[in-house]
């Protein structure tokens, strides 16, 4: 494998990768530690510490503000959700039920009105049928032909 010495592959441990000698790995680790400590060797003055403290306080304040805003928005959402499911939706269902009840009443009224009109028309139709029957009986076949 051509990349076996690459540390980015995560196989730079001499115990798991025999291609890296133990002494070379220990030397590499020993060189890392002083470089890390050398970053802390720079003198830090009071202005830097005050600036770092202010930055930390600013970030902490921003975090607290974000938490407060999140809490406020969550409470608002929960309130709106409660209203939606316990107030708005039941009101909608109540209005639909009222509309359906009105529709049923109107259908009943329409059927009643149709029956009354039909009852009033039946005698008229009966009279018409009686007249048709009389006219049919009064036909003189000899006079017509």
DSSP file (Angstrom, degrees, kcal/mol; ACC not computed):
  #  RESIDUE AA STRUCTURE BP1 BP2  ACC     N-H-->O    O-->H-N    N-H-->O    O-->H-N    TCO  KAPPA ALPHA  PHI   PSI    X-CA   Y-CA   Z-CA
    1    1 A X    >         0   0    0      0, 0.0     3,-0.8     0, 0.0     0, 0.0   0.000 360.0 360.0 360.0 131.5    0.0    0.0    0.0
    2    2 A X  T 3   +     0   0    0      1,-0.2     3,-0.3     2,-0.1     0, 0.0   0.668 360.0  48.8 -82.0 -15.6    1.5    3.3   -1.0
    3    3 A X  T >  S+     0   0    0      1,-0.2     3,-1.8     2,-0.1    -1,-0.2   0.120  70.5 116.1-108.0  20.6   -0.1    5.4    1.7
    4    4 A X  T <  S+     0   0    0     -3,-0.8    -1,-0.2     1,-0.3    -2,-0.1   0.704  74.8  53.0 -68.5 -17.6    0.7    3.3    4.7
    5    5 A X  T 3  S+     0   0    0     -3,-0.3     2,-0.4    14,-0.0    -1,-0.3   0.413  81.4 114.2 -93.6   2.1    2.9    6.0    6.3
    6    6 A X    X > -     0   0    0     -3,-1.8     3,-0.9     1,-0.2     5,-0.6  -0.591  55.2-156.4 -77.8 126.3    0.2    8.7    6.1
    7    7 A X  G > 5S+     0   0    0     -2,-0.4     3,-1.5     1,-0.2     5,-0.3   0.700  86.5  72.0 -76.4 -17.8   -1.0    9.8    9.5
    8    8 A X  G 3 5S+     0   0    0      1,-0.3    -1,-0.2     2,-0.1    -2,-0.0   0.691  87.2  65.1 -71.8 -15.5   -4.3   11.0    8.2
    9    9 A X  G < 5S-     0   0    0     -3,-0.9    -1,-0.3    -6,-0.2    -2,-0.2   0.556 109.7-122.8 -81.4  -6.6   -5.4    7.4    7.7
   10   10 A X  T < 5S+     0   0    0     -3,-1.5     3,-0.2    -4,-0.1    -3,-0.1   0.602  83.4 111.1  79.5  11.4   -5.3    6.8   11.4
   11   11 A X      < +     0   0    0     -5,-0.6    -3,-0.1     1,-0.2    -1,-0.1  -0.248  34.6 111.7-111.2  44.8   -2.8    4.0   11.2
   12   12 A X        +     0   0    0     -5,-0.3     2,-0.5     7,-0.0    -1,-0.2   0.224  42.8 110.9-102.1  14.2    0.2    5.8   12.8
   13   13 A X    >>  -     0   0    0     -3,-0.2     4,-2.4     1,-0.1     3,-0.9  -0.792  61.7-147.9 -88.3 124.3    0.3    3.7   15.9
   14   14 A X  T 34 S+     0   0    0     -2,-0.5    -1,-0.1     1,-0.3     8,-0.1   0.710  96.7  61.1 -67.3 -17.8    3.4    1.5   16.0
   15   15 A X  T 34 S+     0   0    0      1,-0.2    -1,-0.3     7,-0.1     3,-0.1   0.817 117.5  27.7 -77.6 -28.2    1.5   -1.2   17.9
   16   16 A X  T <4 S+     0   0    0     -3,-0.9     2,-0.5     1,-0.2    -2,-0.2   0.635 123.5  51.1-104.2 -18.8   -1.0   -1.6   15.0
   17   17 A X    ><  -     0   0    0     -4,-2.4     3,-1.5     3,-0.1    -1,-0.2  -0.908  61.3-170.6-122.2 102.2    1.2   -0.6   12.1
   18   18 A X  T 3  S+     0   0    0     -2,-0.5    -1,-0.1     1,-0.3    -4,-0.1   0.602  78.4  76.6 -69.1  -9.5    4.5   -2.5   12.0
   19   19 A X  T 3  S+     0   0    0    -15,-0.1     2,-0.6     1,-0.1    -1,-0.3   0.724  85.7  69.2 -73.4 -19.5    5.8   -0.2    9.3
   20   20 A X  S <  S-     0   0    0     -3,-1.5    -3,-0.1    -7,-0.2    -1,-0.1  -0.883  87.5-131.1-101.8 118.0    6.4    2.6   11.8
   21   21 A X     >  -     0   0    0     -2,-0.6     4,-1.8     1,-0.1     5,-0.2  -0.385  15.2-124.9 -66.7 146.4    9.2    1.9   14.3
   22   22 A X  H  > S+     0   0    0      1,-0.2     4,-2.3     2,-0.2     5,-0.2   0.872 108.9  53.2 -59.8 -41.7    8.4    2.4   17.9
   23   23 A X  H  > S+     0   0    0      1,-0.2     4,-2.3     2,-0.2    -1,-0.2   0.894 107.4  51.3 -65.3 -39.6   11.3    4.8   18.5
   24   24 A X  H  > S+     0   0    0      1,-0.2     4,-2.1     2,-0.2    -1,-0.2   0.901 111.1  48.6 -63.5 -40.3   10.3    7.0   15.6
   25   25 A X  H  X S+     0   0    0     -4,-1.8     4,-2.2     2,-0.2    -2,-0.2   0.907 110.8  49.9 -67.1 -42.0    6.7    7.2   16.9
   26   26 A X  H  X S+     0   0    0     -4,-2.3     4,-2.1     1,-0.2    -2,-0.2   0.892 110.5  50.7 -64.1 -39.5    7.9    8.1   20.5
   27   27 A X  H  X S+     0   0    0     -4,-2.3     4,-1.9     2,-0.2    -1,-0.2   0.899 109.2  51.1 -64.1 -40.8   10.2   10.9   19.1
   28   28 A X  H  X S+     0   0    0     -4,-2.1     4,-1.2     1,-0.2    -2,-0.2   0.916 111.8  46.6 -64.1 -41.8    7.3   12.3   17.1
   29   29 A X  H  X S+     0   0    0     -4,-2.2     4,-1.5     1,-0.2    -1,-0.2   0.867 109.5  54.4 -67.4 -36.0    5.1   12.4   20.2
   30   30 A X  H  X S+     0   0    0     -4,-2.1     4,-1.1     1,-0.2    -1,-0.2   0.852 107.0  51.7 -66.8 -33.7    7.9   13.9   22.3
   31   31 A X  H  X S+     0   0    0     -4,-1.9     4,-1.2     1,-0.2    -1,-0.2   0.798 105.5  55.9 -72.1 -28.9    8.2   16.8   19.7
   32   32 A X  H  X S+     0   0    0     -4,-1.2     4,-2.1     1,-0.2    -2,-0.2   0.911 100.4  57.9 -70.3 -41.8    4.5   17.5   19.8
   33   33 A X  H  X S+     0   0    0     -4,-1.5     4,-2.2     1,-0.2     5,-0.2   0.914 105.6  46.7 -61.5 -48.3    4.4   18.1   23.6
   34   34 A X  H  X S+     0   0    0     -4,-1.1     4,-2.0     1,-0.2    -1,-0.2   0.885 111.2  53.4 -62.8 -35.1    7.0   20.9   23.8
   35   35 A X  H  X S+     0   0    0     -4,-1.2     4,-0.9     2,-0.2    -1,-0.2   0.907 109.3  48.7 -64.9 -39.3    5.3   22.7   20.8
   36   36 A X  H >X S+     0   0    0     -4,-2.1     4,-0.6     1,-0.2     3,-0.6   0.915 113.3  46.6 -64.9 -42.6    2.0   22.6   22.6
   37   37 A X  H >X S+     0   0    0     -4,-2.2     4,-0.6     1,-0.2     3,-0.6   0.794 102.1  65.7 -70.0 -27.2    3.5   23.9   25.8
   38   38 A X  H 3< S+     0   0    0     -4,-2.0     3,-0.5     1,-0.2     4,-0.4   0.797  93.2  61.1 -67.5 -25.6    5.4   26.6   23.9
   39   39 A X  H X< S+     0   0    0     -4,-0.9     3,-0.7    -3,-0.6    -1,-0.2   0.853 105.4  47.3 -65.9 -33.0    2.0   28.2   23.0
   40   40 A X  H << S+     0   0    0     -4,-0.6    -1,-0.2    -3,-0.6    -2,-0.2   0.594  95.6  76.5 -82.3 -10.6    1.4   28.7   26.7
   41   41 A X  T 3<  +     0   0    0     -4,-0.6    -1,-0.2    -3,-0.5    -2,-0.2   0.651  69.4 102.4 -77.0 -14.4    4.8   30.2   27.2
   42   42 A X  S <  S-     0   0    0     -3,-0.7     2,-0.2    -4,-0.4    -3,-0.0  -0.477  84.8-108.5 -68.4 138.9    3.9   33.5   25.6
   43   43 A X        -     0   0    0     -2,-0.2     2,-0.6     1,-0.0    -1,-0.1  -0.481  27.7-149.6 -70.9 135.8    3.2   36.1   28.3
   44   44 A X        -     0   0    0     -2,-0.2     2,-0.1    -4,-0.1    -1,-0.0  -0.926  13.9-153.2-107.1 121.4   -0.4   37.0   28.7
   45   45 A X     >  -     0   0    0     -2,-0.6     4,-1.8     1,-0.1     3,-0.3  -0.376  29.2-102.2 -91.6 173.3   -1.0   40.6   29.9
   46   46 A X  H  > S+     0   0    0      1,-0.2     4,-2.7     2,-0.2     5,-0.2   0.854 118.9  57.9 -63.6 -37.5   -3.9   42.0   31.8
   47   47 A X  H  > S+     0   0    0      1,-0.2     4,-2.5     2,-0.2    -1,-0.2   0.897 106.3  49.7 -62.3 -39.7   -5.5   43.6   28.7
   48   48 A X  H  > S+     0   0    0     -3,-0.3     4,-2.6     2,-0.2    -1,-0.2   0.901 111.7  47.9 -65.7 -40.4   -5.7   40.1   27.1
   49   49 A X  H  X S+     0   0    0     -4,-1.8     4,-2.6     2,-0.2    -2,-0.2   0.905 112.6  48.4 -68.4 -39.5   -7.2   38.6   30.1
   50   50 A X  H  X S+     0   0    0     -4,-2.7     4,-2.6     2,-0.2    -2,-0.2   0.923 113.2  48.2 -64.2 -42.9   -9.8   41.4   30.4
   51   51 A X  H  X S+     0   0    0     -4,-2.5     4,-2.4    -5,-0.2    -2,-0.2   0.911 112.7  48.0 -63.7 -42.7  -10.6   41.0   26.7
   52   52 A X  H  X S+     0   0    0     -4,-2.6     4,-2.4     2,-0.2    -2,-0.2   0.897 111.9  50.1 -64.6 -40.6  -10.9   37.3   27.0
   53   53 A X  H  X S+     0   0    0     -4,-2.6     4,-2.7     2,-0.2    -2,-0.2   0.910 110.9  49.3 -64.3 -42.0  -13.2   37.6   30.1
   54   54 A X  H  X S+     0   0    0     -4,-2.6     4,-2.7     2,-0.2    -2,-0.2   0.907 111.1  49.6 -64.2 -41.0  -15.4   40.2   28.3
   55   55 A X  H  X S+     0   0    0     -4,-2.4     4,-2.6     2,-0.2    -1,-0.2   0.918 111.9  48.5 -62.9 -42.4  -15.6   37.8   25.3
   56   56 A X  H  X S+     0   0    0     -4,-2.4     4,-2.5     2,-0.2    -2,-0.2   0.915 112.7  47.6 -64.2 -42.5  -16.6   35.0   27.6
   57   57 A X  H  X S+     0   0    0     -4,-2.7     4,-2.7     2,-0.2    -2,-0.2   0.892 111.5  51.4 -65.3 -39.1  -19.2   37.1   29.4
   58   58 A X  H  X S+     0   0    0     -4,-2.7     4,-2.6     2,-0.2    -2,-0.2   0.927 112.0  46.1 -63.0 -45.0  -20.6   38.3   26.0
   59   59 A X  H  X S+     0   0    0     -4,-2.6     4,-2.4     2,-0.2    -2,-0.2   0.900 112.8  50.3 -65.4 -39.2  -20.9   34.7   24.8
   60   60 A X  H  X S+     0   0    0     -4,-2.5     4,-2.5     2,-0.2    -2,-0.2   0.915 111.5  48.3 -64.6 -41.8  -22.5   33.7   28.1
   61   61 A X  H  X S+     0   0    0     -4,-2.7     4,-2.7     2,-0.2    -2,-0.2   0.905 111.2  50.4 -64.0 -41.4  -25.0   36.5   27.9
   62   62 A X  H  X S+     0   0    0     -4,-2.6     4,-2.5     2,-0.2    -2,-0.2   0.900 110.7  49.8 -62.8 -40.1  -25.8   35.6   24.2
   63   63 A X  H  X S+     0   0    0     -4,-2.4     4,-2.5     2,-0.2    -2,-0.2   0.919 111.9  47.2 -64.8 -43.3  -26.3   32.0   25.3
   64   64 A X  H  X S+     0   0    0     -4,-2.5     4,-2.5     2,-0.2    -2,-0.2   0.897 112.4  50.0 -65.0 -40.1  -28.6   33.1   28.2
   65   65 A X  H  X S+     0   0    0     -4,-2.7     4,-2.8     2,-0.2    -2,-0.2   0.911 111.0  49.4 -63.4 -41.7  -30.5   35.4   25.8
   66   66 A X  H  X S+     0   0    0     -4,-2.5     4,-2.8     2,-0.2    -2,-0.2   0.909 110.9  49.6 -64.4 -41.3  -30.9   32.6   23.3
   67   67 A X  H  X S+     0   0    0     -4,-2.5     4,-2.7     2,-0.2    -2,-0.2   0.927 112.3  47.9 -61.9 -44.3  -32.2   30.3   26.0
   68   68 A X  H  X S+     0   0    0     -4,-2.5     4,-2.5     2,-0.2    -2,-0.2   0.915 113.3  47.4 -63.6 -43.0  -34.7   32.9   27.1
   69   69 A X  H  X S+     0   0    0     -4,-2.8     4,-2.8     2,-0.2     5,-0.2   0.917 112.6  49.4 -64.7 -42.7  -35.8   33.5   23.6
   70   70 A X  H  X S+     0   0    0     -4,-2.8     4,-2.7     2,-0.2    -2,-0.2   0.924 111.9  48.7 -60.7 -44.9  -36.1   29.7   22.9
   71   71 A X  H  X S+     0   0    0     -4,-2.7     4,-2.5     2,-0.2    -2,-0.2   0.915 112.6  48.3 -61.8 -43.3  -38.1   29.3   26.2
   72   72 A X  H  X S+     0   0    0     -4,-2.5     4,-2.4     2,-0.2    -2,-0.2   0.930 113.6  46.1 -63.0 -46.2  -40.4   32.2   25.2
   73   73 A X  H  X S+     0   0    0     -4,-2.8     4,-2.8     2,-0.2    -2,-0.2   0.880 111.9  52.0 -66.0 -37.5  -41.0   30.9   21.7
   74   74 A X  H  X S+     0   0    0     -4,-2.7     4,-2.8    -5,-0.2    -1,-0.2   0.920 110.8  47.3 -65.0 -43.5  -41.6   27.3   23.0
   75   75 A X  H  X S+     0   0    0     -4,-2.5     4,-2.4     2,-0.2    -2,-0.2   0.908 112.9  49.4 -63.3 -41.3  -44.2   28.6   25.5
   76   76 A X  H  X S+     0   0    0     -4,-2.4     4,-2.7     2,-0.2    -2,-0.2   0.927 112.5  47.5 -62.7 -45.2  -45.8   30.7   22.7
   77   77 A X  H  X S+     0   0    0     -4,-2.8     4,-2.9     1,-0.2     5,-0.2   0.931 112.1  49.3 -62.4 -45.9  -45.9   27.6   20.4
   78   78 A X  H  X S+     0   0    0     -4,-2.8     4,-2.4     2,-0.2    -1,-0.2   0.898 111.9  49.3 -61.2 -40.2  -47.3   25.4   23.2
   79   79 A X  H  X S+     0   0    0     -4,-2.4     4,-2.6     2,-0.2    -2,-0.2   0.936 113.3  45.9 -63.6 -46.7  -50.0   28.0   23.9
   80   80 A X  H  X S+     0   0    0     -4,-2.7     4,-2.6     1,-0.2    -2,-0.2   0.887 112.7  50.6 -64.8 -38.6  -51.0   28.3   20.2
   81   81 A X  H  X S+     0   0    0     -4,-2.9     4,-2.5     2,-0.2     5,-0.2   0.913 110.4  49.6 -65.4 -41.4  -51.0   24.5   19.8
   82   82 A X  H  X S+     0   0    0     -4,-2.4     4,-2.6    -5,-0.2     5,-0.3   0.931 112.6  47.4 -62.2 -45.5  -53.2   24.2   22.9
   83   83 A X  H  X>S+     0   0    0     -4,-2.6     5,-2.4     2,-0.2     4,-2.2   0.909 111.1  52.6 -61.0 -41.8  -55.6   26.8   21.5
   84   84 A X  I  <>S+     0   0    0     -4,-2.6     5,-2.5     3,-0.2     6,-0.2   0.946 118.8  33.2 -59.6 -50.5  -55.6   25.1   18.1
   85   85 A X  I  <5S+     0   0    0     -4,-2.5    -1,-0.2     1,-0.2    -2,-0.2   0.778 129.3  34.3 -81.5 -26.5  -56.5   21.7   19.4
   86   86 A X  I  <5S+     0   0    0     -4,-2.6    -3,-0.2    -5,-0.2    -2,-0.2   0.571 133.2  16.2-107.5 -10.1  -58.7   22.7   22.3
   87   87 A X  I  X5S+     0   0    0     -4,-2.2     4,-2.0    -5,-0.3    -3,-0.2   0.663 124.2  40.3-124.0 -59.1  -60.4   25.9   21.0
   88   88 A X  I  ><S+     0   0    0     -5,-2.4     4,-2.4     2,-0.2     5,-0.2   0.948 116.8  45.8 -66.2 -51.3  -60.2   26.4   17.2
   89   89 A X  H  ><S+     0   0    0     -5,-2.5     4,-2.6    -6,-0.3     5,-0.2   0.930 113.9  48.6 -62.1 -46.7  -60.8   22.8   16.1
   90   90 A X  H  > S+     0   0    0     -6,-0.2     4,-2.5     1,-0.2    -1,-0.2   0.899 111.3  51.8 -60.0 -37.2  -63.7   22.2   18.4
   91   91 A X  H  X S+     0   0    0     -4,-2.0     4,-2.5     2,-0.2    -2,-0.2   0.914 109.8  49.1 -62.7 -41.8  -65.3   25.5   17.3
   92   92 A X  H  X S+     0   0    0     -4,-2.4     4,-2.4     2,-0.2    -2,-0.2   0.934 112.2  47.6 -62.4 -46.1  -64.9   24.4   13.6
   93   93 A X  H  X S+     0   0    0     -4,-2.6     4,-2.5     1,-0.2    -1,-0.2   0.885 110.9  52.3 -63.1 -37.7  -66.5   21.0   14.4
   94   94 A X  H  X S+     0   0    0     -4,-2.5     4,-2.5    -5,-0.2    -2,-0.2   0.923 110.4  47.6 -63.4 -44.2  -69.3   22.8   16.3
   95   95 A X  H  X S+     0   0    0     -4,-2.5     4,-2.6     2,-0.2    -2,-0.2   0.895 111.6  50.6 -65.1 -39.3  -70.0   25.1   13.3
   96   96 A X  H  X S+     0   0    0     -4,-2.4     4,-2.4     2,-0.2    -2,-0.2   0.921 110.8  49.3 -63.5 -42.3  -69.9   22.1   10.9
   97   97 A X  H  X S+     0   0    0     -4,-2.5     4,-2.4     2,-0.2    -2,-0.2   0.916 111.0  49.3 -62.9 -42.7  -72.4   20.3   13.1
   98   98 A X  H  X S+     0   0    0     -4,-2.5     4,-2.4     2,-0.2    -2,-0.2   0.911 111.2  49.8 -62.6 -42.3  -74.7   23.3   13.3
   99   99 A X  H  X S+     0   0    0     -4,-2.6     4,-2.4     1,-0.2    -2,-0.2   0.911 111.0  49.6 -62.1 -41.6  -74.6   23.7    9.5
  100  100 A X  H  X S+     0   0    0     -4,-2.4     4,-2.4     2,-0.2    -2,-0.2   0.900 109.8  50.6 -65.2 -40.8  -75.4   20.0    9.1
  101  101 A X  H  X S+     0   0    0     -4,-2.4     4,-2.2     2,-0.2    -1,-0.2   0.909 111.1  48.7 -63.4 -41.4  -78.3   20.3   11.5
  102  102 A X  H  X S+     0   0    0     -4,-2.4     4,-2.5     2,-0.2    -2,-0.2   0.900 110.6  51.6 -63.7 -40.2  -79.6   23.3    9.5
  103  103 A X  H  X S+     0   0    0     -4,-2.4     4,-2.5     2,-0.2    -2,-0.2   0.916 109.3  49.4 -62.6 -43.1  -79.2   21.4    6.2
  104  104 A X  H  X S+     0   0    0     -4,-2.4     4,-2.3     2,-0.2    -1,-0.2   0.911 111.1  49.6 -63.5 -41.8  -81.2   18.4    7.7
  105  105 A X  H  X S+     0   0    0     -4,-2.2     4,-2.5     1,-0.2    -2,-0.2   0.915 111.9  48.7 -62.1 -43.2  -84.0   20.8    8.8
  106  106 A X  H  X S+     0   0    0     -4,-2.5     4,-2.6     2,-0.2    -2,-0.2   0.881 109.4  51.7 -66.8 -38.0  -84.1   22.4    5.4
  107  107 A X  H  X S+     0   0    0     -4,-2.5     4,-2.4     2,-0.2    -1,-0.2   0.926 111.2  48.6 -63.1 -42.5  -84.3   19.0    3.6
  108  108 A X  H  X S+     0   0    0     -4,-2.3     4,-2.4     2,-0.2    -2,-0.2   0.923 111.6  48.9 -61.5 -44.1  -87.2   18.1    5.9
  109  109 A X  H  X S+     0   0    0     -4,-2.5     4,-2.7     1,-0.2    -2,-0.2   0.895 110.9  51.2 -62.4 -39.7  -88.9   21.4    5.1
  110  110 A X  H  X S+     0   0    0     -4,-2.6     4,-2.5     2,-0.2    -1,-0.2   0.911 110.5  48.0 -64.7 -42.2  -88.4   20.8    1.4
  111  111 A X  H  X S+     0   0    0     -4,-2.4     4,-2.4     2,-0.2    -2,-0.2   0.908 112.7  48.8 -64.9 -41.0  -89.8   17.3    1.6
  112  112 A X  H  X S+     0   0    0     -4,-2.4     4,-2.4     2,-0.2    -2,-0.2   0.925 112.0  48.8 -62.9 -45.2  -92.8   18.6    3.5
  113  113 A X  H  X S+     0   0    0     -4,-2.7     4,-2.5     1,-0.2     5,-0.2   0.903 110.6  50.9 -62.2 -41.6  -93.4   21.4    1.0
  114  114 A X  H  X S+     0   0    0     -4,-2.5     4,-2.7     1,-0.2    -1,-0.2   0.910 110.2  49.8 -61.7 -42.4  -93.1   18.9   -1.9
  115  115 A X  H  X S+     0   0    0     -4,-2.4     4,-2.6     2,-0.2    -2,-0.2   0.914 111.5  48.4 -64.0 -42.5  -95.7   16.7   -0.2
  116  116 A X  H  X S+     0   0    0     -4,-2.4     4,-2.0     2,-0.2    -2,-0.2   0.919 113.7  46.3 -63.8 -43.4  -98.1   19.6    0.3
  117  117 A X  H  X S+     0   0    0     -4,-2.5     4,-2.0     2,-0.2    -2,-0.2   0.918 112.9  50.0 -64.3 -42.2  -97.8   20.8   -3.3
  118  118 A X  H  X S+     0   0    0     -4,-2.7     4,-2.1     1,-0.2    -2,-0.2   0.902 109.2  52.1 -63.0 -40.6  -98.2   17.2   -4.5
  119  119 A X  H  X S+     0   0    0     -4,-2.6     4,-0.8     1,-0.2    -1,-0.2   0.876 111.4  47.2 -62.6 -37.8 -101.3   16.9   -2.3
  120  120 A X  H  X S+     0   0    0     -4,-2.0     4,-0.7     1,-0.2    -1,-0.2   0.819 113.2  48.4 -73.0 -31.0 -102.7   20.1   -3.9
  121  121 A X  H  X S+     0   0    0     -4,-2.0     4,-2.9     1,-0.2     5,-0.3   0.812  97.0  70.5 -79.8 -31.1 -101.9   19.0   -7.4
  122  122 A X  H  X S+     0   0    0     -4,-2.1     4,-3.0     1,-0.2    -1,-0.2   0.904  98.3  47.9 -58.0 -45.4 -103.5   15.5   -7.1
  123  123 A X  H  X S+     0   0    0     -4,-0.8     4,-2.7     2,-0.2    -1,-0.2   0.898 112.6  50.0 -62.9 -36.2 -107.1   16.8   -7.0
  124  124 A X  H  X S+     0   0    0     -4,-0.7     4,-2.4     2,-0.2    -2,-0.2   0.932 112.5  46.3 -65.4 -43.7 -106.4   19.0  -10.0
  125  125 A X  H  X S+     0   0    0     -4,-2.9     4,-2.8     1,-0.2    -2,-0.2   0.901 111.3  53.5 -64.1 -39.7 -104.9   16.0  -11.8
  126  126 A X  H  X S+     0   0    0     -4,-3.0     4,-2.4    -5,-0.3    -2,-0.2   0.926 109.1  47.8 -59.7 -44.6 -107.9   14.0  -10.7
  127  127 A X  H  X S+     0   0    0     -4,-2.7     4,-2.5     2,-0.2    -2,-0.2   0.910 111.7  50.7 -62.3 -41.9 -110.3   16.6  -12.2
  128  128 A X  H  X S+     0   0    0     -4,-2.4     4,-2.4     1,-0.2    -2,-0.2   0.925 110.8  48.2 -61.5 -43.5 -108.3   16.6  -15.4
  129  129 A X  H  X S+     0   0    0     -4,-2.8     4,-2.3     2,-0.2    -2,-0.2   0.887 110.3  52.0 -65.6 -37.9 -108.4   12.8  -15.6
  130  130 A X  H  X S+     0   0    0     -4,-2.4     4,-2.5     2,-0.2    -1,-0.2   0.914 110.8  48.1 -62.4 -42.9 -112.2   12.9  -15.0
  131  131 A X  H  X S+     0   0    0     -4,-2.5     4,-2.6     2,-0.2    -2,-0.2   0.884 110.7  51.1 -65.5 -38.5 -112.7   15.4  -17.8
  132  132 A X  H  X S+     0   0    0     -4,-2.4     4,-2.2     2,-0.2    -1,-0.2   0.916 111.0  48.8 -64.5 -41.2 -110.5   13.3  -20.1
  133  133 A X  H  X S+     0   0    0     -4,-2.3     4,-2.2     2,-0.2    -2,-0.2   0.929 112.6  47.2 -64.7 -45.3 -112.6   10.3  -19.3
  134  134 A X  H  X S+     0   0    0     -4,-2.5     4,-1.9     1,-0.2    -2,-0.2   0.903 112.4  50.1 -61.6 -42.1 -115.9   12.2  -19.9
  135  135 A X  H  < S+     0   0    0     -4,-2.6     4,-0.3     1,-0.2    -1,-0.2   0.897 110.4  50.0 -64.6 -38.0 -114.6   13.5  -23.1
  136  136 A X  H >< S+     0   0    0     -4,-2.2     3,-0.8     1,-0.2    -1,-0.2   0.884 111.7  48.3 -67.8 -37.3 -113.6   10.1  -24.2
  137  137 A X  H 3< S+     0   0    0     -4,-2.2    -1,-0.2     1,-0.2    -2,-0.2   0.798 107.4  56.3 -72.6 -28.2 -117.0    8.7  -23.4
  138  138 A X  T 3< S+     0   0    0     -4,-1.9     2,-0.3    -5,-0.2    -1,-0.2   0.446  77.6 117.0 -85.3   2.2 -118.8   11.5  -25.2
  139  139 A X    <   -     0   0    0     -3,-0.8     2,-0.8    -4,-0.3     3,-0.1  -0.546  56.9-148.8 -73.5 130.3 -117.1   10.8  -28.5
  140  140 A X     >  -     0   0    0     -2,-0.3     4,-1.9     1,-0.2     5,-0.2  -0.887   4.9-162.4-100.8 110.9 -119.5    9.7  -31.2
  141  141 A X  H  > S+     0   0    0     -2,-0.8     4,-1.5     1,-0.2    -1,-0.2   0.802  88.1  52.7 -66.8 -27.9 -117.7    7.4  -33.4
  142  142 A X  H  4 S+     0   0    0      1,-0.2    -1,-0.2     2,-0.2    -2,-0.0   0.870 110.8  46.2 -75.1 -35.7 -120.3    7.8  -36.2
  143  143 A X  H  4 S+     0   0    0      1,-0.2    -2,-0.2     2,-0.2    -1,-0.2   0.819 112.5  50.3 -76.6 -29.3 -120.1   11.6  -36.2
  144  144 A X  H  <        0   0    0     -4,-1.9    -2,-0.2     1,-0.2    -1,-0.2   0.855 360.0 360.0 -77.0 -35.4 -116.3   11.6  -36.1
  145  145 A X     <        0   0    0     -4,-1.5    -1,-0.2    -5,-0.2    -2,-0.2   0.476 360.0 360.0 -82.8 360.0 -115.8    9.2  -39.0
